[in-house]
């Protein structure tokens, strides 16, 4: 009886892991996609004659925290009702969000065709950025936090 139960449990877990792997069948991992997104933002800034943004670890942590919030409430307002920058008001000065895009190229196209997102990407006051891409609930979420 224990052997049958163990076999059933192992079969279930194996099928669950297969489902999980196929549910997020993107070409790049979230980590690779995050790096590519920062590179693409810098390419747009370079094309506009601007300095590139430096990837900043703490802003990356802020972006990660916001990504986990955004997948439950897609808004620049945090789930506790405070503005996005309260994730760390000493270093977060701008934010862009995205959801559902399958690639960096797709999300960058969306952002650059949106006046508000384009202005954030090309804001000359920003020097640093943290990017997080998160796969959750069958969807890919994108968060960029900007700093001075």
HUBEL-V723822 format. One record per residue. RES is the residue in one letter. SS is DSSP state (H for helix, E for strand, L for the rest). PHI is phi as a letter, one per 20 degrees, with the letter a starting at -180 (NA if undefined). NEAR is the number of other ideal C-beta (glycine too) atoms within 10 Angstrom. Layout:
BEGIN
((RES;SS;PHI;NEAR) (RES;SS;PHI;NEAR))
END
This chain:
BEGIN
((X;L;NA;5) (X;H;f;6) (X;H;f;7) (X;H;f;8) (X;H;f;9) (X;H;f;10) (X;H;f;10) (X;H;f;10) (X;H;f;10) (X;H;f;10) (X;H;f;10) (X;H;f;10) (X;H;f;10) (X;H;f;10) (X;H;f;10) (X;H;f;10) (X;H;f;10) (X;H;f;10) (X;H;f;9) (X;H;f;10) (X;H;f;9) (X;H;e;8) (X;H;f;11) (X;L;d;13) (X;L;e;7) (X;L;e;14) (X;L;f;9) (X;L;d;15) (X;L;f;12) (X;H;g;19) (X;H;f;10) (X;H;f;13) (X;H;f;23) (X;H;f;25) (X;H;f;16) (X;H;f;17) (X;H;f;27) (X;H;f;19) (X;H;f;13) (X;H;f;19) (X;H;f;25) (X;H;f;18) (X;H;f;12) (X;H;f;15) (X;H;f;19) (X;H;f;11) (X;H;f;9) (X;L;e;11) (X;L;m;8) (X;L;d;15) (X;L;f;11) (X;L;f;14) (X;L;e;22) (X;E;e;14) (X;E;f;16) (X;L;d;19) (X;H;g;9) (X;H;f;15) (X;H;f;25) (X;H;f;20) (X;H;f;15) (X;H;f;23) (X;H;f;28) (X;H;f;19) (X;H;f;17) (X;H;f;25) (X;H;f;22) (X;H;f;15) (X;H;f;19) (X;H;f;25) (X;L;f;17) (X;L;d;10) (X;L;b;12) (X;L;f;13) (X;L;a;12) (X;L;f;13) (X;E;e;12) (X;L;f;17) (X;L;g;11) (X;L;e;8) (X;L;n;8) (X;L;e;11) (X;E;f;13) (X;H;g;19) (X;H;f;19) (X;H;f;12) (X;H;f;21) (X;L;a;14) (X;L;f;10) (X;L;e;8) (X;L;b;17) (X;L;e;22) (X;L;c;17) (X;E;b;18) (X;E;b;19) (X;E;c;24) (X;E;c;19) (X;E;b;22) (X;E;b;17) (X;L;n;13) (X;L;f;21) (X;L;e;13) (X;L;b;15) (X;H;g;24) (X;H;g;12) (X;H;f;14) (X;H;f;24) (X;H;f;21) (X;H;f;13) (X;H;f;16) (X;H;f;23) (X;H;f;15) (X;L;e;9) (X;L;d;14) (X;H;g;8) (X;H;f;8) (X;H;f;18) (X;H;f;15) (X;H;f;11) (X;H;f;19) (X;H;f;24) (X;L;e;16) (X;L;f;15) (X;L;f;10) (X;L;f;9) (X;L;e;22) (X;L;d;13) (X;E;c;18) (X;E;b;26) (X;E;c;27) (X;E;c;28) (X;E;c;25) (X;E;d;27) (X;E;c;21) (X;E;e;17) (X;E;b;15) (X;L;l;10) (X;L;m;8) (X;E;c;14) (X;E;d;21) (X;E;d;23) (X;E;c;27) (X;E;c;29) (X;E;c;29) (X;E;d;31) (X;E;d;25) (X;E;c;21) (X;L;e;11))
END
